[in-house]
Amino acid sequence: MTKHSTLPFVIGVAGGSGSGKSTVTQQILSAFGADVVSVVMQDDYYCDQTHLTPEVRRQANYDHPEAFDWPLLIEQVHALSQGQAIDMPEYDFTIDNRSTRTIRVKPAPVIVIEGLFALFDADLRDMMSLRIFVDTAPDVRFIRRLQRDIAERGRSMDSVINQYLETVRPMHKQFIEPTKRHADVILPHGANGPAMDVITTKVASLIREAQ
């Protein structure tokens, strides 16, 4: 674990699609409250694709590191760590592009960065106090992704399956799985209760020490 002497306490939560990253983030948020925890969702930092047609956007590889606006993500996380509020972009998955809206995120004692590639970039990792990788079985992740994309993103079953086979699965093996080596903590069965109890207890202790 990287030791920091000052707040905020930055936590990276990485893992494959459908691994349970959001559950881990929500449990941290529930443990400390919205006044203490601010969340940065890497999904909202997909590159702006306004210049592309809807057909081209649909064909993009959203599971590759180059799909993300890294300079903006790193700039805004740095700003939060310096006590500045940010206007986080909002991504609309129904149109495969950024929304015209932004989300105001205020600085807080704890900042959680959640995303597929939360542990991918060295500059981003250097700002983290705790790095978590959520490691869940591939079949469970696929089922969760299938259910989510159909229910929340208006996708067809065939399109989800094709995308999984063509990009999600190979990109996970090539880019996401290797970031596990950067983790301080690996959750082998998703957001399991005992592991989350240990994490929240440790974070609470470190926050008290830093105050």
RAWOKA-V829739 format. One record per helix or strand of 3 or more residues. SS is the DSSP state (helix for helix, strand for strand). FROM is the first residue (numbers start at 0). LEN is the number of residues. If there is no record, write none. Layout:
# RAWOKA-V829739
[[SS:FROM:LEN] [SS:FROM:LEN]]
This chain:
# RAWOKA-V829739
[[strand:8:7] [helix:20:12] [strand:36:5] [helix:41:4] [helix:53:5] [helix:64:3] [helix:69:12] [strand:85:7] [strand:96:9] [strand:109:5] [helix:121:5] [strand:129:5] [helix:137:16] [helix:156:26] [strand:184:3] [helix:192:18]]
